[in-house]
């Protein structure tokens, strides 16, 4: 998007029209132009997201989402019939040997936009999006 914005401005489009078309602030486009002027195309490339890498990869997250959507805790051999953060964390641990805190499990579910209900779990618009476009965008800041 940054590269496209710079290209459009260099081809004669106004900063205002480019910002409106991309749904960003005018100052953002101006910053991209300044970065390009200082560092060229390399200055427009995405930078790595700081922080610890996720414990679960996209395929593992897909499995978690499908499991919570399609199965009940009883089917996973638990005694309680409703999905809780602790149960989902335990399922993740049993499958992948990765221990996630309740906060981390909550963050994963919020990112996937899951809603869990007794025996009728469904996935929201966010999970439908990454089903089509890939889960990488889920954790971008």
N, CA, C and O atoms as CSV, one atom per row, in Angstrom:
chain,resi,resn,atom,element,x,y,z
A,1,UNK,N,N,0.826,-1.181,0.000
A,1,UNK,CA,C,0.000,0.000,0.000
A,1,UNK,C,C,0.875,1.252,0.000
A,1,UNK,O,O,0.575,2.226,-0.690
A,2,UNK,N,N,1.955,1.220,0.774
A,2,UNK,CA,C,2.856,2.375,0.815
A,2,UNK,C,C,3.469,2.628,-0.556
A,2,UNK,O,O,3.518,3.761,-1.033
A,3,UNK,N,N,3.933,1.556,-1.174
A,3,UNK,CA,C,4.553,1.696,-2.485
A,3,UNK,C,C,3.555,2.187,-3.527
A,3,UNK,O,O,3.894,3.007,-4.381
A,4,UNK,N,N,2.337,1.689,-3.455
A,4,UNK,CA,C,1.298,2.117,-4.384
A,4,UNK,C,C,0.978,3.593,-4.190
A,4,UNK,O,O,0.793,4.320,-5.166
A,5,UNK,N,N,0.912,4.038,-2.944
A,5,UNK,CA,C,0.615,5.448,-2.656
A,5,UNK,C,C,1.696,6.349,-3.246
A,5,UNK,O,O,1.382,7.355,-3.882
A,6,UNK,N,N,2.955,6.003,-3.043
A,6,UNK,CA,C,4.055,6.814,-3.572
A,6,UNK,C,C,4.006,6.824,-5.097
A,6,UNK,O,O,4.205,7.864,-5.726
A,7,UNK,N,N,3.742,5.669,-5.680
A,7,UNK,CA,C,3.671,5.573,-7.139
A,7,UNK,C,C,2.570,6.482,-7.690
A,7,UNK,O,O,2.773,7.186,-8.679
A,8,UNK,N,N,1.414,6.461,-7.045
A,8,UNK,CA,C,0.293,7.287,-7.517
A,8,UNK,C,C,0.612,8.776,-7.411
A,8,UNK,O,O,0.311,9.540,-8.328
A,9,UNK,N,N,1.211,9.187,-6.312
A,9,UNK,CA,C,1.562,10.603,-6.145
A,9,UNK,C,C,2.611,10.999,-7.185
A,9,UNK,O,O,2.535,12.085,-7.760
A,10,UNK,N,N,3.578,10.133,-7.426
A,10,UNK,CA,C,4.613,10.433,-8.424
A,10,UNK,C,C,4.042,10.480,-9.846
A,10,UNK,O,O,4.617,11.113,-10.731
A,11,UNK,N,N,2.907,9.803,-10.057
A,11,UNK,CA,C,2.248,9.821,-11.366
A,11,UNK,C,C,1.263,10.979,-11.512
A,11,UNK,O,O,0.553,11.065,-12.514
A,12,UNK,N,N,1.214,11.868,-10.522
A,12,UNK,CA,C,0.401,13.057,-10.670
A,12,UNK,C,C,-0.853,13.146,-9.819
A,12,UNK,O,O,-1.527,14.176,-9.819
A,13,UNK,N,N,-1.178,12.081,-9.091
A,13,UNK,CA,C,-2.341,12.138,-8.204
A,13,UNK,C,C,-2.034,13.048,-7.019
A,13,UNK,O,O,-0.875,13.203,-6.634
A,14,UNK,N,N,-3.064,13.645,-6.447
A,14,UNK,CA,C,-2.854,14.487,-5.273
A,14,UNK,C,C,-2.745,13.615,-4.029
A,14,UNK,O,O,-3.281,12.508,-3.974
A,15,UNK,N,N,-2.044,14.136,-3.043
A,15,UNK,CA,C,-1.903,13.419,-1.777
A,15,UNK,C,C,-3.279,13.190,-1.160
A,15,UNK,O,O,-3.548,12.129,-0.597
A,16,UNK,N,N,-4.141,14.186,-1.271
A,16,UNK,CA,C,-5.488,14.082,-0.696
A,16,UNK,C,C,-6.274,12.948,-1.343
A,16,UNK,O,O,-6.916,12.165,-0.644
A,17,UNK,N,N,-6.230,12.852,-2.669
A,17,UNK,CA,C,-7.006,11.804,-3.346
A,17,UNK,C,C,-6.423,10.410,-3.059
A,17,UNK,O,O,-7.172,9.443,-2.920
A,18,UNK,N,N,-5.114,10.310,-2.973
A,18,UNK,CA,C,-4.486,9.017,-2.663
A,18,UNK,C,C,-4.848,8.580,-1.248
A,18,UNK,O,O,-5.186,7.420,-1.015
A,19,UNK,N,N,-4.775,9.515,-0.311
A,19,UNK,CA,C,-5.126,9.195,1.079
A,19,UNK,C,C,-6.581,8.750,1.172
A,19,UNK,O,O,-6.892,7.779,1.863
A,20,UNK,N,N,-7.465,9.450,0.486
A,20,UNK,CA,C,-8.885,9.083,0.517
A,20,UNK,C,C,-9.112,7.708,-0.108
A,20,UNK,O,O,-9.872,6.897,0.421
A,21,UNK,N,N,-8.453,7.454,-1.224
A,21,UNK,CA,C,-8.627,6.166,-1.902
A,21,UNK,C,C,-8.139,4.995,-1.049
A,21,UNK,O,O,-8.714,3.907,-1.082
A,22,UNK,N,N,-7.074,5.233,-0.287
A,22,UNK,CA,C,-6.519,4.164,0.551
A,22,UNK,C,C,-7.124,4.115,1.947
A,22,UNK,O,O,-6.894,3.171,2.702
A,23,UNK,N,N,-7.900,5.145,2.282
A,23,UNK,CA,C,-8.516,5.176,3.613
A,23,UNK,C,C,-7.533,5.470,4.723
A,23,UNK,O,O,-7.671,4.963,5.836
A,24,UNK,N,N,-6.525,6.301,4.417
A,24,UNK,CA,C,-5.540,6.683,5.429
A,24,UNK,C,C,-5.509,8.199,5.544
A,24,UNK,O,O,-6.064,8.912,4.708
A,25,UNK,N,N,-4.859,8.671,6.580
A,25,UNK,CA,C,-4.724,10.095,6.810
A,25,UNK,C,C,-3.729,10.700,5.821
A,25,UNK,O,O,-2.790,10.035,5.384
A,26,UNK,N,N,-3.944,11.961,5.477
A,26,UNK,CA,C,-3.042,12.662,4.564
A,26,UNK,C,C,-1.615,12.660,5.106
A,26,UNK,O,O,-0.657,12.486,4.354
A,27,UNK,N,N,-1.484,12.855,6.415
A,27,UNK,CA,C,-0.143,12.872,7.035
A,27,UNK,C,C,0.577,11.536,6.850
A,27,UNK,O,O,1.803,11.493,6.745
A,28,UNK,N,N,-0.177,10.468,6.812
A,28,UNK,CA,C,0.431,9.152,6.603
A,28,UNK,C,C,1.065,9.087,5.221
A,28,UNK,O,O,2.199,8.631,5.075
A,29,UNK,N,N,0.336,9.541,4.210
A,29,UNK,CA,C,0.877,9.534,2.853
A,29,UNK,C,C,2.105,10.446,2.770
A,29,UNK,O,O,3.097,10.105,2.126
A,30,UNK,N,N,2.030,11.597,3.421
A,30,UNK,CA,C,3.180,12.508,3.424
A,30,UNK,C,C,4.400,11.866,4.091
A,30,UNK,O,O,5.529,12.057,3.640
A,31,UNK,N,N,4.168,11.103,5.167
A,31,UNK,CA,C,5.272,10.414,5.838
A,31,UNK,C,C,5.884,9.358,4.918
A,31,UNK,O,O,7.104,9.201,4.865
A,32,UNK,N,N,5.017,8.629,4.187
A,32,UNK,CA,C,5.520,7.634,3.243
A,32,UNK,C,C,6.366,8.298,2.157
A,32,UNK,O,O,7.409,7.775,1.764
A,33,UNK,N,N,5.910,9.441,1.682
A,33,UNK,CA,C,6.674,10.167,0.666
A,33,UNK,C,C,8.034,10.613,1.206
A,33,UNK,O,O,9.042,10.523,0.505
A,34,UNK,N,N,8.059,11.091,2.445
A,34,UNK,CA,C,9.315,11.513,3.065
A,34,UNK,C,C,10.246,10.318,3.250
A,34,UNK,O,O,11.445,10.413,2.988
A,35,UNK,N,N,9.696,9.207,3.697
A,35,UNK,CA,C,10.509,7.995,3.859
A,35,UNK,C,C,11.097,7.561,2.519
A,35,UNK,O,O,12.264,7.177,2.438
A,36,UNK,N,N,10.284,7.625,1.477
A,36,UNK,CA,C,10.754,7.251,0.146
A,36,UNK,C,C,11.873,8.185,-0.313
A,36,UNK,O,O,12.866,7.740,-0.888
A,37,UNK,N,N,11.704,9.483,-0.053
A,37,UNK,CA,C,12.722,10.460,-0.464
A,37,UNK,C,C,14.048,10.216,0.241
A,37,UNK,O,O,15.114,10.437,-0.334
A,38,UNK,N,N,13.980,9.757,1.494
A,38,UNK,CA,C,15.203,9.511,2.262
A,38,UNK,C,C,15.836,8.161,1.969
A,38,UNK,O,O,17.058,8.054,1.864
A,39,UNK,N,N,15.005,7.123,1.835
A,39,UNK,CA,C,15.565,5.769,1.754
A,39,UNK,C,C,15.166,4.961,0.542
A,39,UNK,O,O,15.545,3.794,0.443
A,40,UNK,N,N,14.415,5.531,-0.389
A,40,UNK,CA,C,14.002,4.793,-1.573
A,40,UNK,C,C,12.956,3.729,-1.271
A,40,UNK,O,O,12.271,3.774,-0.250
A,41,UNK,N,N,12.852,2.764,-2.194
A,41,UNK,CA,C,11.849,1.698,-2.058
A,41,UNK,C,C,12.007,0.906,-0.761
A,41,UNK,O,O,11.014,0.498,-0.158
A,42,UNK,N,N,13.244,0.688,-0.333
A,42,UNK,CA,C,13.482,-0.091,0.888
A,42,UNK,C,C,12.845,0.549,2.114
A,42,UNK,O,O,12.449,-0.150,3.046
A,43,UNK,N,N,12.746,1.866,2.117
A,43,UNK,CA,C,12.156,2.562,3.264
A,43,UNK,C,C,10.649,2.336,3.349
A,43,UNK,O,O,10.042,2.613,4.384
A,44,UNK,N,N,10.043,1.840,2.281
A,44,UNK,CA,C,8.599,1.610,2.270
A,44,UNK,C,C,8.224,0.185,2.641
A,44,UNK,O,O,7.045,-0.116,2.825
A,45,UNK,N,N,9.203,-0.687,2.751
A,45,UNK,CA,C,8.915,-2.078,3.071
A,45,UNK,C,C,8.430,-2.215,4.506
A,45,UNK,O,O,8.809,-1.443,5.386
A,46,UNK,N,N,7.590,-3.207,4.719
A,46,UNK,CA,C,7.079,-3.473,6.063
A,46,UNK,C,C,8.222,-3.893,6.968
A,46,UNK,O,O,9.138,-4.600,6.550
A,47,UNK,N,N,8.155,-3.454,8.192
A,47,UNK,CA,C,9.180,-3.797,9.169
A,47,UNK,C,C,8.676,-4.945,10.039
A,47,UNK,O,O,7.469,-5.077,10.243
A,48,UNK,N,N,9.568,-5.767,10.547
A,48,UNK,CA,C,9.131,-6.871,11.396
A,48,UNK,C,C,8.397,-6.361,12.635
A,48,UNK,O,O,8.741,-5.322,13.199
A,49,UNK,N,N,7.393,-7.107,13.034
A,49,UNK,CA,C,6.642,-6.767,14.230
A,49,UNK,C,C,7.492,-7.118,15.442
A,49,UNK,O,O,7.943,-8.257,15.568
A,50,UNK,N,N,7.721,-6.152,16.341
A,50,UNK,CA,C,8.546,-6.462,17.504
A,50,UNK,C,C,7.805,-7.374,18.485
A,50,UNK,O,O,6.580,-7.488,18.460
A,51,UNK,N,N,8.565,-7.993,19.317
A,51,UNK,CA,C,7.967,-8.824,20.355
A,51,UNK,C,C,8.202,-10.299,20.110
A,51,UNK,O,O,8.781,-10.710,19.104
A,52,UNK,N,N,7.737,-11.065,21.053
A,52,UNK,CA,C,7.915,-12.507,20.999
A,52,UNK,C,C,7.062,-13.099,19.873
A,52,UNK,O,O,5.916,-12.689,19.691
A,53,UNK,N,N,7.599,-14.044,19.127
A,53,UNK,CA,C,6.794,-14.666,18.069
A,53,UNK,C,C,5.664,-15.501,18.668
A,53,UNK,O,O,5.789,-15.987,19.792
A,54,UNK,N,N,4.574,-15.671,17.943
A,54,UNK,CA,C,3.454,-16.473,18.457
A,54,UNK,C,C,3.880,-17.921,18.705
A,54,UNK,O,O,4.743,-18.453,18.008
A,55,UNK,N,N,3.269,-18.541,19.695
A,55,UNK,CA,C,3.578,-19.934,19.999
A,55,UNK,C,C,2.921,-20.887,19.008
A,55,UNK,O,O,3.417,-21.990,18.780
A,56,UNK,N,N,1.809,-20.466,18.421
A,56,UNK,CA,C,1.090,-21.311,17.477
A,56,UNK,C,C,1.188,-20.721,16.075
A,56,UNK,O,O,1.039,-19.515,15.882
A,57,UNK,N,N,1.440,-21.584,15.111
A,57,UNK,CA,C,1.498,-21.113,13.729
A,57,UNK,C,C,0.083,-21.088,13.134
A,57,UNK,O,O,-0.860,-21.545,13.780
A,58,UNK,N,N,-0.075,-20.567,11.924
A,58,UNK,CA,C,-1.411,-20.454,11.334
A,58,UNK,C,C,-2.163,-21.771,11.225
A,58,UNK,O,O,-3.369,-21.811,11.470
A,59,UNK,N,N,-1.481,-22.842,10.867
A,59,UNK,CA,C,-2.164,-24.135,10.768
A,59,UNK,C,C,-2.656,-24.617,12.136
A,59,UNK,O,O,-3.741,-25.189,12.242
A,60,UNK,N,N,-1.861,-24.387,13.177
A,60,UNK,CA,C,-2.278,-24.774,14.517
A,60,UNK,C,C,-3.478,-23.940,14.962
A,60,UNK,O,O,-4.405,-24.461,15.582
A,61,UNK,N,N,-3.458,-22.646,14.645
A,61,UNK,CA,C,-4.598,-21.795,14.980
A,61,UNK,C,C,-5.851,-22.232,14.237
A,61,UNK,O,O,-6.954,-22.192,14.782
A,62,UNK,N,N,-5.674,-22.644,13.006
A,62,UNK,CA,C,-6.827,-23.144,12.238
A,62,UNK,C,C,-7.415,-24.370,12.924
A,62,UNK,O,O,-8.634,-24.501,13.035
A,63,UNK,N,N,-6.547,-25.267,13.382
A,63,UNK,CA,C,-7.023,-26.457,14.069
A,63,UNK,C,C,-7.801,-26.078,15.324
A,63,UNK,O,O,-8.866,-26.636,15.589
A,64,UNK,N,N,-7.270,-25.130,16.097
A,64,UNK,CA,C,-7.963,-24.678,17.317
A,64,UNK,C,C,-9.341,-24.129,16.959
A,64,UNK,O,O,-10.334,-24.476,17.598
A,65,UNK,N,N,-9.402,-23.274,15.939
A,65,UNK,CA,C,-10.682,-22.680,15.539
A,65,UNK,C,C,-11.672,-23.747,15.094
A,65,UNK,O,O,-12.842,-23.700,15.471
A,66,UNK,N,N,-11.219,-24.701,14.303
A,66,UNK,CA,C,-12.107,-25.768,13.840
A,66,UNK,C,C,-12.580,-26.629,14.996
A,66,UNK,O,O,-13.742,-27.033,15.041
A,67,UNK,N,N,-11.689,-26.908,15.923
A,67,UNK,CA,C,-12.054,-27.736,17.069
A,67,UNK,C,C,-13.105,-27.051,17.923
A,67,UNK,O,O,-14.095,-27.672,18.308
A,68,UNK,N,N,-12.900,-25.782,18.221
A,68,UNK,CA,C,-13.857,-25.045,19.056
A,68,UNK,C,C,-15.181,-24.878,18.314
A,68,UNK,O,O,-16.250,-24.886,18.925
A,69,UNK,N,N,-15.101,-24.727,16.993
A,69,UNK,CA,C,-16.315,-24.546,16.205
A,69,UNK,C,C,-17.106,-25.838,16.063
A,69,UNK,O,O,-18.331,-25.836,16.184
A,70,UNK,N,N,-16.405,-26.946,15.807
A,70,UNK,CA,C,-17.078,-28.171,15.392
A,70,UNK,C,C,-17.303,-29.196,16.493
A,70,UNK,O,O,-18.092,-30.125,16.323
A,71,UNK,N,N,-16.623,-29.036,17.611
A,71,UNK,CA,C,-16.729,-30.061,18.653
A,71,UNK,C,C,-17.128,-29.441,19.982
A,71,UNK,O,O,-16.961,-28.243,20.211
A,72,UNK,N,N,-17.653,-30.284,20.841
A,72,UNK,CA,C,-17.938,-29.860,22.213
A,72,UNK,C,C,-16.822,-30.404,23.107
A,72,UNK,O,O,-16.113,-31.333,22.719
A,73,UNK,N,N,-16.667,-29.836,24.283
A,73,UNK,CA,C,-15.667,-30.393,25.201
A,73,UNK,C,C,-15.906,-31.872,25.515
A,73,UNK,O,O,-14.950,-32.618,25.728
A,74,UNK,N,N,-17.164,-32.301,25.546
A,74,UNK,CA,C,-17.452,-33.720,25.796
A,74,UNK,C,C,-16.838,-34.595,24.715
A,74,UNK,O,O,-16.320,-35.673,25.005
A,75,UNK,N,N,-16.895,-34.137,23.471
A,75,UNK,CA,C,-16.295,-34.916,22.392
A,75,UNK,C,C,-14.776,-34.984,22.519
A,75,UNK,O,O,-14.142,-35.897,21.990
A,76,UNK,N,N,-14.201,-34.017,23.221
A,76,UNK,CA,C,-12.757,-34.007,23.439
A,76,UNK,C,C,-12.387,-34.678,24.762
A,76,UNK,O,O,-11.263,-34.539,25.244
A,77,UNK,N,N,-13.345,-35.408,25.345
A,77,UNK,CA,C,-13.138,-36.200,26.566
A,77,UNK,C,C,-12.994,-35.351,27.832
A,77,UNK,O,O,-12.303,-35.750,28.769
A,78,UNK,N,N,-13.643,-34.183,27.864
A,78,UNK,CA,C,-13.689,-33.370,29.075
A,78,UNK,C,C,-15.036,-33.591,29.753
A,78,UNK,O,O,-16.010,-33.972,29.104
A,79,UNK,N,N,-15.086,-33.351,31.053
A,79,UNK,CA,C,-16.310,-33.573,31.805
A,79,UNK,C,C,-17.275,-32.393,31.729
A,79,UNK,O,O,-18.458,-32.544,32.033
A,80,UNK,N,N,-16.792,-31.237,31.333
A,80,UNK,CA,C,-17.615,-30.030,31.290
A,80,UNK,C,C,-18.070,-29.797,29.852
A,80,UNK,O,O,-17.287,-30.000,28.924
A,81,UNK,N,N,-19.315,-29.377,29.648
A,81,UNK,CA,C,-19.890,-29.281,28.310
A,81,UNK,C,C,-19.741,-27.953,27.607
A,81,UNK,O,O,-20.141,-27.828,26.449
A,82,UNK,N,N,-19.177,-26.954,28.271
A,82,UNK,CA,C,-19.015,-25.647,27.648
A,82,UNK,C,C,-17.541,-25.330,27.472
A,82,UNK,O,O,-16.718,-25.670,28.321
A,83,UNK,N,N,-17.213,-24.676,26.361
A,83,UNK,CA,C,-15.834,-24.261,26.160
A,83,UNK,C,C,-15.506,-23.108,27.094
A,83,UNK,O,O,-16.230,-22.115,27.157
A,84,UNK,N,N,-14.418,-23.253,27.807
A,84,UNK,CA,C,-13.894,-22.176,28.641
A,84,UNK,C,C,-12.462,-21.912,28.187
A,84,UNK,O,O,-11.869,-22.714,27.465
A,85,UNK,N,N,-11.920,-20.791,28.615
A,85,UNK,CA,C,-10.534,-20.489,28.258
A,85,UNK,C,C,-9.592,-21.573,28.769
A,85,UNK,O,O,-8.651,-21.964,28.079
A,86,UNK,N,N,-9.849,-22.049,29.969
A,86,UNK,CA,C,-8.996,-23.090,30.542
A,86,UNK,C,C,-9.071,-24.379,29.727
A,86,UNK,O,O,-8.048,-25.021,29.488
A,87,UNK,N,N,-10.283,-24.764,29.297
A,87,UNK,CA,C,-10.422,-25.987,28.504
A,87,UNK,C,C,-9.757,-25.847,27.134
A,87,UNK,O,O,-9.097,-26.773,26.662
A,88,UNK,N,N,-9.929,-24.707,26.511
A,88,UNK,CA,C,-9.299,-24.495,25.208
A,88,UNK,C,C,-7.776,-24.513,25.367
A,88,UNK,O,O,-7.070,-25.077,24.531
A,89,UNK,N,N,-7.278,-23.903,26.430
A,89,UNK,CA,C,-5.855,-23.949,26.716
A,89,UNK,C,C,-5.366,-25.367,26.925
A,89,UNK,O,O,-4.276,-25.725,26.477
A,90,UNK,N,N,-6.164,-26.176,27.600
A,90,UNK,CA,C,-5.795,-27.575,27.841
A,90,UNK,C,C,-5.786,-28.369,26.541
A,90,UNK,O,O,-4.901,-29.201,26.340
A,91,UNK,N,N,-6.748,-28.133,25.657
A,91,UNK,CA,C,-6.783,-28.807,24.359
A,91,UNK,C,C,-5.534,-28.446,23.555
A,91,UNK,O,O,-4.926,-29.308,22.921
A,92,UNK,N,N,-5.161,-27.173,23.588
A,92,UNK,CA,C,-3.951,-26.734,22.885
A,92,UNK,C,C,-2.724,-27.439,23.459
A,92,UNK,O,O,-1.845,-27.873,22.716
A,93,UNK,N,N,-2.672,-27.548,24.780
A,93,UNK,CA,C,-1.528,-28.204,25.410
A,93,UNK,C,C,-1.483,-29.690,25.040
A,93,UNK,O,O,-0.418,-30.215,24.715
A,94,UNK,N,N,-2.628,-30.364,25.088
A,94,UNK,CA,C,-2.657,-31.785,24.762
A,94,UNK,C,C,-2.235,-32.048,23.316
A,94,UNK,O,O,-1.556,-33.034,23.030
A,95,UNK,N,N,-2.636,-31.170,22.419
A,95,UNK,CA,C,-2.345,-31.373,20.994
A,95,UNK,C,C,-0.916,-30.940,20.626
A,95,UNK,O,O,-0.208,-31.653,19.914
A,96,UNK,N,N,-0.500,-29.756,21.123
A,96,UNK,CA,C,0.759,-29.170,20.657
A,96,UNK,C,C,1.838,-29.029,21.739
A,96,UNK,O,O,2.948,-28.590,21.439
A,97,UNK,N,N,1.538,-29.383,22.957
A,97,UNK,CA,C,2.492,-29.245,24.062
A,97,UNK,C,C,2.975,-27.805,24.225
A,97,UNK,O,O,4.130,-27.559,24.573
A,98,UNK,N,N,2.089,-26.878,23.972
A,98,UNK,CA,C,2.359,-25.451,24.185
A,98,UNK,C,C,1.392,-24.959,25.249
A,98,UNK,O,O,0.177,-25.038,25.070
A,99,UNK,N,N,1.915,-24.458,26.340
A,99,UNK,CA,C,1.087,-23.966,27.440
A,99,UNK,C,C,0.795,-22.486,27.203
A,99,UNK,O,O,1.712,-21.665,27.181
A,100,UNK,N,N,-0.482,-22.146,27.024
A,100,UNK,CA,C,-0.905,-20.756,26.863
A,100,UNK,C,C,-1.672,-20.327,28.102
A,100,UNK,O,O,-2.451,-21.101,28.658
A,101,UNK,N,N,-1.453,-19.112,28.526
A,101,UNK,CA,C,-2.217,-18.585,29.652
A,101,UNK,C,C,-3.640,-18.306,29.188
A,101,UNK,O,O,-3.912,-18.264,27.988
A,102,UNK,N,N,-4.541,-18.116,30.141
A,102,UNK,CA,C,-5.926,-17.776,29.791
A,102,UNK,C,C,-5.971,-16.477,28.988
A,102,UNK,O,O,-6.786,-16.330,28.077
A,103,UNK,N,N,-5.093,-15.542,29.333
A,103,UNK,CA,C,-5.034,-14.287,28.594
A,103,UNK,C,C,-4.625,-14.528,27.153
A,103,UNK,O,O,-5.191,-13.926,26.240
A,104,UNK,N,N,-3.655,-15.397,26.938
A,104,UNK,CA,C,-3.212,-15.708,25.582
A,104,UNK,C,C,-4.297,-16.422,24.789
A,104,UNK,O,O,-4.504,-16.125,23.612
A,105,UNK,N,N,-4.984,-17.350,25.419
A,105,UNK,CA,C,-6.093,-18.050,24.760
A,105,UNK,C,C,-7.184,-17.042,24.397
A,105,UNK,O,O,-7.752,-17.095,23.306
A,106,UNK,N,N,-7.467,-16.133,25.314
A,106,UNK,CA,C,-8.473,-15.105,25.053
A,106,UNK,C,C,-8.067,-14.237,23.868
A,106,UNK,O,O,-8.898,-13.898,23.026
A,107,UNK,N,N,-6.805,-13.886,23.806
A,107,UNK,CA,C,-6.298,-13.064,22.700
A,107,UNK,C,C,-6.444,-13.808,21.375
A,107,UNK,O,O,-6.831,-13.210,20.371
A,108,UNK,N,N,-6.141,-15.096,21.364
A,108,UNK,CA,C,-6.289,-15.902,20.151
A,108,UNK,C,C,-7.748,-15.933,19.723
A,108,UNK,O,O,-8.054,-15.732,18.548
A,109,UNK,N,N,-8.648,-16.180,20.661
A,109,UNK,CA,C,-10.067,-16.252,20.329
A,109,UNK,C,C,-10.596,-14.909,19.858
A,109,UNK,O,O,-11.408,-14.844,18.936
A,110,UNK,N,N,-10.136,-13.834,20.492
A,110,UNK,CA,C,-10.573,-12.495,20.089
A,110,UNK,C,C,-10.063,-12.194,18.678
A,110,UNK,O,O,-10.776,-11.611,17.861
A,111,UNK,N,N,-8.850,-12.590,18.411
A,111,UNK,CA,C,-8.277,-12.379,17.082
A,111,UNK,C,C,-9.052,-13.169,16.037
A,111,UNK,O,O,-9.319,-12.668,14.945
A,112,UNK,N,N,-9.406,-14.387,16.368
A,112,UNK,CA,C,-10.166,-15.216,15.440
A,112,UNK,C,C,-11.637,-14.829,15.419
A,112,UNK,O,O,-12.387,-15.290,14.558
A,113,UNK,N,N,-12.055,-13.989,16.354
A,113,UNK,CA,C,-13.431,-13.535,16.487
A,113,UNK,C,C,-14.387,-14.696,16.661
A,113,UNK,O,O,-15.427,-14.760,16.006
A,114,UNK,N,N,-14.035,-15.614,17.545
A,114,UNK,CA,C,-14.921,-16.741,17.817
A,114,UNK,C,C,-15.914,-16.368,18.894
A,114,UNK,O,O,-15.633,-15.557,19.777
A,115,UNK,N,N,-17.053,-16.961,18.804
A,115,UNK,CA,C,-18.071,-16.836,19.845
A,115,UNK,C,C,-18.386,-18.264,20.270
A,115,UNK,O,O,-18.739,-19.101,19.439
A,116,UNK,N,N,-18.260,-18.538,21.551
A,116,UNK,CA,C,-18.561,-19.903,21.940
A,116,UNK,C,C,-19.817,-19.938,22.799
A,116,UNK,O,O,-19.983,-19.146,23.727
A,117,UNK,N,N,-20.679,-20.861,22.469
A,117,UNK,CA,C,-21.940,-21.078,23.147
A,117,UNK,C,C,-22.059,-22.585,23.400
A,117,UNK,O,O,-21.322,-23.381,22.818
A,118,UNK,N,N,-22.988,-22.962,24.266
A,118,UNK,CA,C,-23.149,-24.380,24.537
A,118,UNK,C,C,-23.641,-25.098,23.279
A,118,UNK,O,O,-24.695,-24.757,22.742
A,119,UNK,N,N,-22.910,-26.057,22.825
A,119,UNK,CA,C,-23.190,-26.950,21.709
A,119,UNK,C,C,-23.420,-26.249,20.383
A,119,UNK,O,O,-23.682,-26.931,19.392
A,120,UNK,N,N,-23.338,-24.920,20.303
A,120,UNK,CA,C,-23.498,-24.252,19.006
A,120,UNK,C,C,-22.432,-23.180,18.882
A,120,UNK,O,O,-22.690,-21.992,19.080
A,121,UNK,N,N,-21.257,-23.614,18.557
A,121,UNK,CA,C,-20.136,-22.694,18.409
A,121,UNK,C,C,-20.069,-22.263,16.953
A,121,UNK,O,O,-20.186,-23.090,16.049
A,122,UNK,N,N,-19.880,-20.970,16.727
A,122,UNK,CA,C,-19.759,-20.493,15.353
A,122,UNK,C,C,-18.611,-19.512,15.250
A,122,UNK,O,O,-18.173,-18.949,16.254
A,123,UNK,N,N,-18.129,-19.310,14.054
A,123,UNK,CA,C,-17.014,-18.407,13.818
A,123,UNK,C,C,-17.540,-17.125,13.206
A,123,UNK,O,O,-18.434,-17.140,12.359
A,124,UNK,N,N,-16.966,-16.010,13.651
A,124,UNK,CA,C,-17.407,-14.708,13.176
A,124,UNK,C,C,-16.738,-14.291,11.878
A,124,UNK,O,O,-16.052,-15.078,11.227
A,125,UNK,N,N,-16.949,-13.066,11.531
A,125,UNK,CA,C,-16.479,-12.566,10.241
A,125,UNK,C,C,-14.956,-12.593,10.128
A,125,UNK,O,O,-14.427,-12.821,9.040
A,126,UNK,N,N,-14.254,-12.368,11.214
A,126,UNK,CA,C,-12.789,-12.328,11.153
A,126,UNK,C,C,-12.218,-13.683,10.754
A,126,UNK,O,O,-11.320,-13.768,9.916
A,127,UNK,N,N,-12.747,-14.740,11.364
A,127,UNK,CA,C,-12.211,-16.058,11.032
A,127,UNK,C,C,-12.581,-16.440,9.609
A,127,UNK,O,O,-11.801,-17.111,8.933
A,128,UNK,N,N,-13.758,-16.028,9.137
A,128,UNK,CA,C,-14.124,-16.285,7.755
A,128,UNK,C,C,-13.161,-15.559,6.815
A,128,UNK,O,O,-12.814,-16.071,5.751
A,129,UNK,N,N,-12.737,-14.368,7.218
A,129,UNK,CA,C,-11.788,-13.607,6.408
A,129,UNK,C,C,-10.476,-14.363,6.265
A,129,UNK,O,O,-9.989,-14.562,5.152
A,130,UNK,N,N,-9.897,-14.788,7.400
A,130,UNK,CA,C,-8.594,-15.431,7.273
A,130,UNK,C,C,-8.701,-16.815,6.680
A,130,UNK,O,O,-7.707,-17.339,6.178
A,131,UNK,N,N,-9.874,-17.430,6.720
A,131,UNK,CA,C,-10.050,-18.708,6.050
A,131,UNK,C,C,-9.793,-18.513,4.561
A,131,UNK,O,O,-9.222,-19.382,3.901
A,132,UNK,N,N,-10.224,-17.354,4.033
A,132,UNK,CA,C,-10.027,-17.064,2.614
A,132,UNK,C,C,-8.666,-16.459,2.331
A,132,UNK,O,O,-8.060,-16.781,1.309
A,133,UNK,N,N,-8.161,-15.588,3.207
A,133,UNK,CA,C,-6.980,-14.794,2.897
A,133,UNK,C,C,-5.736,-15.172,3.694
A,133,UNK,O,O,-4.674,-14.596,3.458
A,134,UNK,N,N,-5.822,-16.085,4.596
A,134,UNK,CA,C,-4.655,-16.465,5.395
A,134,UNK,C,C,-4.658,-15.775,6.749
A,134,UNK,O,O,-5.127,-14.643,6.872
A,135,UNK,N,N,-4.150,-16.436,7.738
A,135,UNK,CA,C,-4.250,-15.958,9.121
A,135,UNK,C,C,-3.168,-14.958,9.485
A,135,UNK,O,O,-3.268,-14.330,10.539
A,136,UNK,N,N,-2.132,-14.777,8.661
A,136,UNK,CA,C,-1.027,-13.896,9.027
A,136,UNK,C,C,-1.493,-12.516,9.435
A,136,UNK,O,O,-0.911,-11.932,10.350
A,137,UNK,N,N,-2.517,-11.966,8.798
A,137,UNK,CA,C,-2.991,-10.619,9.091
A,137,UNK,C,C,-3.594,-10.513,10.479
A,137,UNK,O,O,-3.738,-9.411,11.009
A,138,UNK,N,N,-3.939,-11.616,11.062
A,138,UNK,CA,C,-4.608,-11.606,12.355
A,138,UNK,C,C,-3.765,-10.975,13.442
A,138,UNK,O,O,-4.300,-10.304,14.324
A,139,UNK,N,N,-2.465,-11.175,13.397
A,139,UNK,CA,C,-1.607,-10.715,14.474
A,139,UNK,C,C,-0.778,-9.495,14.110
A,139,UNK,O,O,0.088,-9.089,14.886
A,140,UNK,N,N,-1.020,-8.905,12.957
A,140,UNK,CA,C,-0.250,-7.720,12.603
A,140,UNK,C,C,-0.705,-6.553,13.453
A,140,UNK,O,O,-1.892,-6.393,13.738
A,141,UNK,N,N,0.260,-5.739,13.854
A,141,UNK,CA,C,-0.063,-4.581,14.677
A,141,UNK,C,C,-0.143,-3.353,13.826
A,141,UNK,O,O,-0.407,-2.264,14.335
